[in-house]
Amino acid sequence: MDTTTRPHRRRRWPLIAVNAGLAAVIGITALVPAQPGGNRARGEYAIVGGEFLGGGGENAVYILDATNQDLIAVRWDRTRGALQGIGYRDLTVDAQERPGR
């Protein structure tokens, strides 16, 4: 077996795990019934990766639900081997705030 391909395979597993975790989050979000007292529309999602402030150069994945105006940020926790939530924003509330604050 060629040993030059081994390091690449090791680097793929965290990426595969993150993608599987994101797919699970989106799947669960789509299947969870609407919250009591509200009719939550089925979401349309966009996922973007990038660094986050205060992360010391770590990367995050931002998940935008354009239909419901929600934004969730998660990162991969290597010690636990799981996604960890960083933050949540309700973009509807943010849009109603006074500018310049």
C-alpha positions in Angstrom: 0.0 0.0 0.0 1.3 3.4 -0.9 2.0 5.4 2.3 1.7 8.8 0.6 -2.1 8.5 0.4 -2.6 7.7 4.0 -2.4 11.2 5.5 -5.0 12.4 3.0 -7.4 9.7 4.1 -6.9 10.8 7.8 -7.8 14.4 6.9 -11.0 13.4 5.1 -12.7 11.8 8.1 -13.3 15.0 10.0 -14.7 16.7 6.9 -16.9 13.7 6.3 -18.1 13.8 9.9 -18.8 17.5 9.7 -20.8 17.1 6.5 -22.8 14.2 8.0 -23.5 16.3 11.1 -24.7 19.2 9.0 -26.9 16.9 6.9 -28.4 15.5 10.1 -29.0 19.1 11.5 -30.8 20.1 8.3 -32.7 16.8 8.2 -33.9 17.1 11.8 -34.8 20.8 11.3 -36.9 19.9 8.2 -38.7 17.0 10.0 -39.3 18.6 13.4 -43.0 19.7 13.6 -43.8 23.4 13.9 -43.4 25.0 17.3 -46.6 25.2 19.4 -48.6 28.3 18.7 -46.7 29.1 15.4 -46.7 27.9 11.9 -43.1 27.7 10.9 -42.6 27.5 7.1 -40.4 24.9 5.6 -36.9 26.4 5.3 -34.6 27.2 2.4 -31.0 26.7 3.5 -27.7 28.1 2.6 -24.5 26.9 4.2 -21.2 28.9 4.2 -17.9 28.3 6.0 -15.5 30.8 7.4 -13.7 32.1 10.4 -15.5 33.5 13.4 -14.5 36.4 15.7 -13.1 35.2 19.0 -12.3 31.8 17.6 -8.6 32.2 17.5 -8.5 31.5 13.8 -10.9 28.5 14.0 -13.5 28.0 11.3 -17.2 28.0 11.6 -20.1 26.9 9.5 -23.0 29.4 9.1 -26.4 27.9 8.3 -28.9 30.4 7.0 -32.6 29.6 6.8 -33.7 32.3 4.3 -37.4 31.5 4.7 -37.6 31.8 8.4 -34.8 34.4 8.7 -32.7 32.4 11.1 -28.9 32.2 11.2 -27.0 29.5 13.2 -23.2 29.2 13.6 -21.6 25.9 14.5 -18.0 24.6 14.8 -16.4 21.2 14.9 -15.2 20.3 18.4 -12.2 18.0 17.8 -12.0 16.8 21.4 -15.7 15.6 21.5 -15.9 14.7 17.8 -19.2 16.6 17.4 -20.6 19.9 16.2 -20.8 22.7 18.8 -23.2 25.6 18.6 -21.6 29.0 18.6 -24.6 31.3 18.2 -28.0 32.0 16.8 -29.5 35.1 15.4 -33.1 35.9 14.5 -32.6 38.1 11.4 -36.2 39.4 11.6 -35.5 41.0 15.0 -32.1 42.3 13.8 -33.7 44.0 10.8 -36.2 45.8 13.1 -33.6 47.3 15.3 -32.6 50.9 14.9 -29.6 51.4 12.6 -26.5 52.8 14.0 -26.6 50.9 17.3 
